[in-house]
Amino acid sequence: EKGQEYRLHISSMDLEHGFSLQPVNINLQVLPGYDFVAKIIPTTTGDFTIVCNEFCSLGHHTMVGKMIVK
């Protein structure tokens, strides 16, 4: 929900990955074995795209997601 505080726990079990939340331009490097915690407070509603922005393997192009803020 808009205005609520969230903590995103982002980690990798295999390779280095990237976490890109667009269009708000949040870009994080995700390293194997490390739990990265990102605190976010959405200020607008809508659908936001998540992609891996660090080439990681043959399936890299399929690493996508969506964050929905109401």
C-alpha positions as CSV (number, residue, x, y, z in Angstrom):
1,E,0.0,0.0,0.0
2,K,1.1,3.5,-0.7
3,G,2.7,5.2,2.3
4,Q,3.4,1.9,4.1
5,E,7.0,0.9,5.0
6,Y,8.3,-2.4,3.6
7,R,11.5,-4.2,3.9
8,L,12.5,-6.2,0.9
9,H,14.9,-9.1,1.6
10,I,16.7,-9.8,-1.6
11,S,19.2,-12.6,-1.9
12,S,20.7,-15.1,-4.4
13,M,21.5,-18.8,-3.9
14,D,23.6,-19.2,-7.0
15,L,25.1,-16.3,-9.0
16,E,25.4,-12.5,-8.9
17,H,22.1,-11.0,-10.0
18,G,20.7,-7.5,-10.3
19,F,17.5,-6.1,-8.9
20,S,16.0,-3.2,-10.8
21,L,12.7,-1.7,-9.8
22,Q,11.4,0.6,-12.6
23,P,10.4,3.3,-13.2
24,V,11.6,4.5,-9.8
25,N,15.2,3.6,-10.7
26,I,16.1,1.4,-7.7
27,N,19.1,-0.7,-8.8
28,L,20.7,-3.2,-6.4
29,Q,23.5,-5.7,-6.8
30,V,22.5,-9.1,-5.4
31,L,25.4,-11.3,-4.3
32,P,25.2,-15.1,-3.4
33,G,24.9,-15.8,0.3
34,Y,24.1,-12.2,1.3
35,D,20.7,-11.0,2.5
36,F,20.3,-7.4,1.2
37,V,17.5,-5.6,3.0
38,A,16.0,-2.6,1.2
39,K,13.6,-0.4,3.1
40,I,11.0,1.2,0.7
41,I,8.0,3.4,1.3
42,P,5.9,3.6,-2.0
43,T,4.8,7.2,-2.7
44,T,2.6,6.4,-5.8
45,T,0.2,3.7,-6.8
46,G,0.6,1.5,-9.8
47,D,2.4,-1.5,-11.3
48,F,6.2,-1.5,-11.2
49,T,8.5,-3.8,-13.1
50,I,11.3,-5.8,-11.5
51,V,14.1,-7.2,-13.7
52,C,17.5,-8.7,-13.2
53,N,19.8,-6.2,-14.7
54,E,23.0,-8.2,-14.3
55,F,23.6,-10.9,-16.9
56,C,23.6,-14.1,-14.8
57,S,22.9,-17.2,-17.0
58,L,21.0,-18.4,-20.1
59,G,17.7,-17.7,-18.3
60,H,18.6,-14.1,-17.5
61,H,15.9,-12.7,-19.9
62,T,13.2,-14.6,-18.0
63,M,14.0,-13.1,-14.6
64,V,11.2,-10.5,-14.3
65,G,8.6,-9.6,-11.7
66,K,6.0,-7.1,-10.8
67,M,5.3,-5.0,-7.7
68,I,1.7,-3.7,-7.3
69,V,1.1,-0.7,-5.1
70,K,-2.5,0.1,-4.2
